[in-house]
Amino acid sequence: MRKVNLRVEIAGITLKNPVVLQSGCFGYGEEYRDLIDINRVGAVVTKTITLKPTAGNPPPRFVETAAGLLNSIGLANVGIKAFLKEKLPYLKKFSTPVIVSIAGKKKEEYLELVQILNREEIAGIELNISCPNIRKKLIVGQDELETFHLIKAVRRKTKLPLLVKLSPNVTDITKIAKSAEKAGANILSLVNTFSAISVDVETKAPKLGGVLGGLSGPAIRPIALRMVWQVRKVTSLPIIGAGGILSCNDALEFIIAGANAVGLGTVIFINPHAAQEIITGLKRYLSRKGIYDVNELVGSLHEKTS
Ligand SMILES: Cc1cc2nc3c(=O)[nH]c(=O)nc-3n(C[C@H](O)[C@H](O)[C@H](O)COP(=O)(O)O)c2cc1C
């Protein structure tokens, strides 16, 4: 096999390869100690952390759907204090950039979290503005202005690279992406899960304890891909593209459509070795195509201009 380059640089963060473990899909890392070698992936994005410990939504929290997974975790997490003391040290043992995902009920909570994280040696902060399974009047990432104001306020408080996780539950994702860029985001991460429900026809009750869930997995892939393709056209910011990626081919689709790196979520539950398989697959593909550098593939989609 010819030597190829998988190294990717996004907003000053160097990834050994463009494969990122996505938020919420590999516990806090240690749970997968025997299954995933974190040293070998490009970056990890932690479970979304809130200021206080959060119990999350009532069970059941998972429903399997055709080619997908519906979850209603509701941002269950240990809270920032315990995270820094008990969870982050494990992830920092590796040579892989750690990006910490955060969410708050209001702007002040995001700002407090950012100020706490400024003191940590981490590669970046990802603002989760798009969790679909918490019952709130407004999800920030569904509104251009709210997105702008939150990111602008956070931007003033940190010099760390700022990632923003976009919601697919919008009419036009490019508008939110542009707002995020204008406010000072450094990297766009898309997409989060699609807002969805499921019904038990015997009891006529919602199958999920939290009623609303977020759909992920292969069922969403072509839509997520379309969104990455659309966002690529309106921004030069680096994009981490995710949504239903199972294989190297799926990852390639996202890169060719415009993603600088790809995120793995649901697949980790199905095949924890997926990251390594995709990394090997990318090397083989580049070598077979005679392309030296994976970065050359980003946004290389041939589109007919009629
Ligand atoms: C069980 C589960 C928990 C998740 N938790 C989070 C989270 O805490 N924060 C976040 O930004 N995204 C979270 N996500 C969304 C994923 O990071 C990812 O964006 C989404 O699932 C789409 O990718 P996929 O189809 O490869 O899973 C979660 C997804 C699943 C399935």
The ligand as an SDF file (V2000), in Angstrom:
LIG
                    3D

 31 33  0  0  0  0  0  0  0  0999 V2000
  -27.3040    7.4300   22.9140 C   0  0  0  0  0  0  0  0  0  0  0  0
  -26.9010    8.7340   22.3220 C   0  0  0  0  0  0  0  0  0  0  0  0
  -26.4830    9.7730   23.1520 C   0  0  0  0  0  0  0  0  0  0  0  0
  -26.0930   10.9820   22.6050 C   0  0  0  0  0  0  0  0  0  0  0  0
  -25.6870   11.9840   23.4390 N   0  0  0  0  0  0  0  0  0  0  0  0
  -25.2630   13.1580   22.9110 C   0  0  0  0  0  0  0  0  0  0  0  0
  -24.7790   14.1950   23.7540 C   0  0  0  0  0  0  0  0  0  0  0  0
  -24.6880   14.0560   24.9830 O   0  0  0  0  0  0  0  0  0  0  0  0
  -24.3990   15.3590   23.1690 N   0  0  0  0  0  0  0  0  0  0  0  0
  -24.4330   15.5590   21.7970 C   0  0  0  0  0  0  0  0  0  0  0  0
  -24.0570   16.6370   21.3220 O   0  0  0  0  0  0  0  0  0  0  0  0
  -24.8820   14.5720   20.9790 N   0  0  0  0  0  0  0  0  0  0  0  0
  -25.2810   13.4010   21.5020 C   0  0  0  0  0  0  0  0  0  0  0  0
  -25.7180   12.4010   20.6680 N   0  0  0  0  0  0  0  0  0  0  0  0
  -25.7300   12.6440   19.2080 C   0  0  0  0  0  0  0  0  0  0  0  0
  -24.4880   12.0350   18.5360 C   0  0  0  0  0  0  0  0  0  0  0  0
  -23.3050   12.6200   19.0240 O   0  0  0  0  0  0  0  0  0  0  0  0
  -24.5590   12.2110   17.0020 C   0  0  0  0  0  0  0  0  0  0  0  0
  -24.4790   13.5670   16.6800 O   0  0  0  0  0  0  0  0  0  0  0  0
  -25.8530   11.6510   16.4010 C   0  0  0  0  0  0  0  0  0  0  0  0
  -26.2260   10.4530   17.0480 O   0  0  0  0  0  0  0  0  0  0  0  0
  -25.7630   11.3940   14.8990 C   0  0  0  0  0  0  0  0  0  0  0  0
  -24.7290   10.4970   14.5900 O   0  0  0  0  0  0  0  0  0  0  0  0
  -24.9460    8.8930   14.4860 P   0  0  0  0  0  0  0  0  0  0  0  0
  -26.1040    8.6610   13.5790 O   0  0  0  0  0  0  0  0  0  0  0  0
  -23.6450    8.3820   13.9450 O   0  0  0  0  0  0  0  0  0  0  0  0
  -25.1980    8.4000   15.8680 O   0  0  0  0  0  0  0  0  0  0  0  0
  -26.1160   11.1760   21.2030 C   0  0  0  0  0  0  0  0  0  0  0  0
  -26.5450   10.1360   20.3740 C   0  0  0  0  0  0  0  0  0  0  0  0
  -26.9260    8.9200   20.9050 C   0  0  0  0  0  0  0  0  0  0  0  0
  -27.3490    7.8240   19.9760 C   0  0  0  0  0  0  0  0  0  0  0  0
  1  2  1  0
  2  3  1  0
  2 30  2  0
  3  4  2  0
  4  5  1  0
  4 28  1  0
  5  6  2  0
  6  7  1  0
  6 13  1  0
  7  8  2  0
  7  9  1  0
  9 10  1  0
 10 11  2  0
 10 12  1  0
 12 13  2  0
 13 14  1  0
 14 15  1  0
 14 28  1  0
 15 16  1  0
 16 17  1  0
 16 18  1  0
 18 19  1  0
 18 20  1  0
 20 21  1  0
 20 22  1  0
 22 23  1  0
 23 24  1  0
 24 25  2  0
 24 26  1  0
 24 27  1  0
 28 29  2  0
 29 30  1  0
 30 31  1  0
M  END
$$$$
